[in-house]
């Protein structure tokens, strides 16, 4: 498969995956009670000082709310950035403490890593006087069937319906934007990455996606 075709196909993962991973959430409500279309922007792998504050600035320009799936060790290093996200009305989700792959980690170790990340999130939520059902997204989108019931007892497990592939060094920012805009529909959960690796594409694509969708009347909601 060519890199171009792979990127185009993986931007919208096939619906077959929904059946293979029961209990996971792939989309949200498509409209507000007043009928405005909704999209759910999510950001994985932060927070980091090089990217996340910039993301918060871009979101604020459009009064857009988003969900940040945080790596626990980054929360330990940069709690002030996560606090800024909460203060701005965004949500924090769990992305494991060390960005672990479920395919390469023993189940007890993986669940312990998830729990360690949630400890850091709960500290920040308690400081802010906030409470919500915990959110979890597996790094790389990788899960195993034995993990699903264990995670489902404590978390809403959030996947996605649009993957921007902003982390893909083989995609130009312009092509990354094109695939994203062609794919996004009302109700979609869209993945970006507030990471150094994604920076060149993130900084090109995010402002343009926000402007394009806002001009079409979309609302940007948290999960």
N, C-alpha and C positions, 0 to 999 in steps of 0.2 A: 504494500500500500504506500502510495506517495505521501510525503509529508503534508502536502496540501490537502489531499483527500482525508488523511487521518485527522487533521485539524478540523476540517469541516464536519466529519462524522462525530468526533468526540465533543464538539461544542454542545450538541444536544445528545446526551447519552441515550441509547435505545431503551424503550420502555420495558424490554425483557428484564432489565436489571431490577425493576420494581418488584417483579414476582420473585426474583432470586433473593431479595433482601426484604422480607416482609416486616412491616412495622416501622420502616423508615419513612420519613417525609421528604417528598421530592418537589412539591409545589405548595403554594399558599392560596388563600382566597384571591380570586381574580379581580374583585372590585370592592370598593368601599360601600357602605350602606347608601350613599348618594349616587353610586354608579360610576365613580371615577376608577379607571384601571389602576391596578397596584402591581408593583414589582418589589422584590425583596433582595436588596444588595447585601452580600456577605463578603467578609474579608478574612482570609486564613493566614496563620503563621506569625502574626505580631503578638504584642505591640513592640515596635522598635522605633527609636528616635529618628532614623533616617526617612521613614515612610509614613508611619501612622499619623503624626500630627498634620502632615500635608493632606492625607486622606480626610481627616476631620475638617480641615479648612474647606476642601472641595465640597463635602457634604453640606456644610453650613451655608454655602452660597445658594443652595437649592432647598434649604430647610428639609433635607433628606435624612431619614433615619436608617440605620443599618445595624447589622449584627456582626460582631467581631469574634471569630473562633480563635481563641488565644492559646498559645503554647505556654504552659505553666512556668517554665524557666524564664521566659520573657516577662511574665507578670512579676516574677521575683525581682528581676533586674530593673524593670521600668513601670512600677505600679502607678506613678503619677500620670503616665499616658493613658492607662486604663481608667483611672479616675476621671480624666478629662472626657473620655468617651461616655462614661456613665452620666456625668454632669450634663453632657450635651443631649442626652436622651437616647443613646444607643444601647444595645444589649451586648453582653459578653456571653460567649459560649466556650465550651471545653474542646480543646484540640490535642489532648494528652499533654503530659508534662514535658516530654522530651521528643515530641513529634515521632512517635513510634508507629511502625507498620504492624498491623494485626497479623499479617502473613509471616512475619519474621520474629514474633515475640510470643512467648508462652502465655497462655490465657491468664494465669494468676498475675504474672508480671505486667501484662497489658492493663488489666483492671486496676492494679496498684498504681500504675502511671496515670490512669484516668482520675483515680481518687486523689492523687497528689495535686493534679491541676485544679480539681474542684475545690480543694482546701483554699487555694489562693484566690479563686473566684469568689468563694463564700466570704472570705475576709473583706474583700472590696465591696461586696453587696451589703454586708452588715454595716460597714462604715457609712455607706450611702443610705442606709435605712430602706433598702430595696429587697424584695423577695420575688422569685418567679420559679416556675418549673425549670430545672436545669436543661440546657441544650448541649448536645454533643455532636461533633462531626469527626469521623475518623480520618486521620492523615492519609492522603492518596486515595481516599474513598474506599479503603480496604477494610473489610470485615470478614469474620467467619461466622458460620451459623451458630456454633456454641456461644459466641459472644452476644448475639442478638438479644436473647431473653434476659441475660444479665444486665446489659446496658438499658434495655427497655423498661426495667423495673424502676430505674432512677432518673432516666433522661428521655427527652424527646430527641430522637436520633435524626439529624437533619442531613440530607444529601443535597442534590441540586438538579435543576433542569437545564441550566446553561453554565458551561464552563468556559470562561473567557480565554483560557490558556495563556494568560499573561506571563506565566513563568517560562514559557517555551522560547528558548533563545533562537530557535530556528524560524520563528514567525516575526515578520516585521510588525512594528506598531500599527501600520496602516491595514495590513491584512487581519491582524487581531481585532481591530475595530470593526472591520467589515463583517467578519464572522459573527461578532457579538450582536451588532445591530440587526443583522438578518435573522438571528435566532430568537431574540428576546420577545416574549409575548406576555400578556397580562397573566399574573399569578406565578410567574417564574421566580425561582430562587437562583440568583446569579452569583457565581464565585469569582472574586478577585483575590489577590494576594498582596498584603502589605509587607512585602519582603524585598530585600536588596536584589535578589535574582529577577524579580518581576518589574523592577523599577522603571525601566525604559518603556515597556508596554503599558504598565499601570498609569504612568503620568501622561501618556498620550491618550489612552482609551477612556479612562474614568471621566475626565471633564466633558468629553464629547458624548459619552453615553448619557450622563446626567442632563446635559443640555438638550439632546435629542428627545429623550423620554419626557422631560419636563415640558417641552414644546408641544408634545402630543397629549398632555394632560395627565400623565402618570403621577401617582403618589408613590412615595418611597417609604416602606414600612419595615418595622422590625418583626422578627419571627416570634 
